[in-house]
Amino acid sequence: MLERLKFIEALINSGLKKYSSLTIEELKTLGLIRSLDEVRFLPPIFDPGKIIGIGQNYEEYRLMLKYPKPEVPLFFFKPASTLIGHRDYIVIPRGGRWPGTASRIVFHEYELALIIGKRARFIDKNKALDYIFGFTIFSDITAHDIEMIQPGYVLYQQRAKAFDTFSPMGPWIVTIDEFVRDSVDPHNLRILRRRNGVVEGESNTRNMTFKIGEILEFLSEIMTLEPGDVVSLGSPPAGPLEGLQPGDTIEAEIEYIGTLVNYVK
């Protein structure tokens, strides 16, 4: 992953040197500028070594569920094959020969996610931002009926979150230097979700139970974090307990970053 990032950086720099003197109109004439409507968005990180989700990490969500505050961040893994990009389709599992491979109740959660920028072990929480490449938006999709086959049993939760298309991410990454340049605090961002244009949930990242530094410090005491790893920081309350339906359009919006839009089929 690090070699890929270096290649992309070199490619961008070579393009900047070659085209920086051209006007917008000249770039359009050369076909180097396109409308976003002409572009297919892929996940901004397409093959991460790890996707780590943080569970129950918003105070109002925890209090709503009447859960005690955990001593440490709760986390789970999602496979890279779950990733899709902005404007791509979430596919409701129809099942196969095995039981527990179809779902009728699929939920979506809306989350701020960070991308690790350099290899890290035993991070000091006060220096955590030094290890972050940037932030993006992540929709954590879950087959709730599979998750609830045996509530609290982590192996069912893992299966419920592991289906292809269950990790929309994007539309892009806002790099950490942009946050610093604009004096934007990732712990004070408005976050909301919509379904079919209706707001179903809204919060602010300041309501996270465990802050970014604490999460990275804890995770890095367990495992080595590598460049390109994704850490999704948990969801606020997810709104109405009604599963996604084919034809739905869902949006996850985070202040300063943008809006991640996906469709359901």
N, C-alpha and C positions, 0 to 999 in steps of 0.2 A: 504493500500500500504506500509506503514512504517513497519508493522509487516512482510510483505512478504520480504521486503528488509533485515530486520534483520535475517530472516530465511535463506535467500540465503547467507548472510555474514557468519553465523554460519556454514552452509554447506561447504562453501569454506574453512573456517579455519580448520574444522575437516579433510577435504581432504588433506590440506597442511601438517597437522601434521602426517597423516597416510602415505602419499606417498612421502614426500619431500626428503627422503633419497634414493629413487629409481632412477636408470638411465633412460634415454629416451628409450633405448631398452627394459628395464624391463617393463616400462609403456606400451609400444607398445604390448609386449607379453600378458599383462593383459587386453588388449583391451581398455585401458584408453586414448590412443591417436589415433585420427582418422584424416584422410585427410579431408580438408574442403569440398571436392567434395562428401564425404559420409554423410554430415550433412545437414539437412533441417534447414534453418535459420528462426526463428520466430522474430517478432519485439522485440528489446531489452527491451522495456517497453511494456507489452502486455495489460495492463488495466489501462491506466492513468486516473486520475480524470478529467483532462482537457487537450485538445490539443488546443493551442492558436497559431494562425498564424499572423504574422506581415506583413502588406501589404505595397507596394510601399516604400520599405526601402533601395533601392540602388539608389544613386544619378544619375547614368547614365540612369537607367530605368525611373526615374521620369522626367528627362530632355527630354528623348526620347518621352515620352507621353505628354510633355508640361504641367505637373501638377505643381501647386505651392507647395512649401515645407509645409507640414502640421505642425501645432503647436505642436501636440502630436503624438505619435505612433498610427497608425491605426491597429486595430486588429479584428480578427474574430475567431470563434470556429469551430472545426471539431469533429465529434463523434469518440469515440474509435473504433467503428465498421469499420471505414475506414482503419485501420492499417493492413498492410501486411509487410512481411520481405524481406530480400535480396533474390534475385532469384525467388521471387514469381510473380504471374500474376496479372496485372492490367486488369480489365474486362470493356470493353466499354459498357455503359448502352444500352440495347436493348429496354427497355421500357415495360410497362404493359398496364393496362386498362386506366390509367390516362395520360392526356397530360403532357408534360414536364418531362417525366421519361425516355426518350431516348435521345441520343446525337450522333451527327455526327462529332462534332469538340471537341476533348478532348486534352487539353494542359498539358504539364508537366513543372514544375518549380523546380529548384535545390537549396537547402537551407541548411545552417548550423542551427542545432537545439540544444537546451540545455535542460538538465533534471534537474529539481529542486531537491535539496538534503535535504532540511529541511524546515519546516513550516515557512512561512514568511509573514509579513504584515509591510508596511511602511519601505521598504528597503532603506538604504542610498546608492545612486548609486556608491559611492566610496568603498563600502563594498560588492558589488553584488556578487563577486566571492565566497564569504563565503557561499552563498546559492545554489551554483551550484554543482550538483553531477558529471556531465560530459557533453560531447558533442557527437553528432552523426550526421548523414546525413538524410535529409528529402526531399522527392519529393512531392511537393504539386500538386495534379492532379485536374484539373478543367474542367467541361463540359462547354466550352466557349459559345456555342450557347444558353444554358440555362441561363448562366450568363448575356447574352446580350439581353434577352427577354425585359428587361427594364433596360438599362444601369444605373449603380449607385444605383439601388434599392437593398438594402442589403439582403432582403429576397430571391431574386433570386440568389444572390451570395452564400448564405448559402446552398441553394439546390444544386447548381452547384458543390459544394465541398464536399457534404455529402454522395456520393455514396460509397458503399462497395468497398474496394481495392484502394481507392483514396488517401491513405496516406502511401506509402512505406517508411520504416524507417530502418536504420541499416548501415552496417552489425552488428555493435557493438557500445558500448559506450566507448569512451576514457575518463577516469576519470580526474577530475580537478587536482589531485595530479600529474598525468603524464604531463599535460601541464606545471605545476609549475616546476617539476623536470627537464624537458627538455628546460625550458625557452621559451616556445612556446606561442606567443601572439594570442589569438583567433580573434583579430582584424587585423591580417595580414596573412591570409591563402588564397592561390590560390584556386579558385573554378571554376569548369567547368561542362558542360553537353555534352553528346554525344547521338546521335541516330544512331544505326546501324554502329557504329564505327567512325562516322563523328562528329567532334566537332561543336556544334551549338551555344554555348555561353560560355564566359569565363570572369571572373572578379576576384576581391580580396575582402575579407571581410572588408578591410579598407575603402571600398566605401559605407559601410552602413550609411544611413542618421542618424539614431538613434543608439547609441552604446548600448552594452549589459547592462551596468549599468543604463542608462537612461530608457531603456525598462522595466527592472525589477522594478525600482523605480516607474515608472508610473503605471504599472499593479498592483503592490502591494498597491497602494493608492486606487485602486478600489476593489480588491478582495484579499482573502487570497490565497497564493500559497502553494500547498501541495507537499510533497515528491512524486516524480514520475510524476508530471505535466510536459508536454512537451511544450516548447516555440520555435516555428520555426521562424527564424529571417529574413525571407524575401528572395526574389529571385532577382538576377541580370536580365538584359534583357534576354528574353527566346529564342532568336534566331528566325528562320523562323516561320511564322504564318501558320503552317501546322499541322493539327491534327494528333494524333497518329493513326496508322493503325494496325490491327491484324497482328502479325508476327514481329512487331518492337521490338528491344531491346534498352532500354534506360539506360543510366548510369549517375549518379551524383557523381562527384569526388571532394573531398576536401583534400587539403594538410594536412598531418600528421594523418588524420583519416582513409582514405581509399576510396573505390569505392562501391557505392550502385548500383546494377544491377537489373533490372526488365524487364519482358517480357509482351507483350500486346496480349490480345485475345478478 
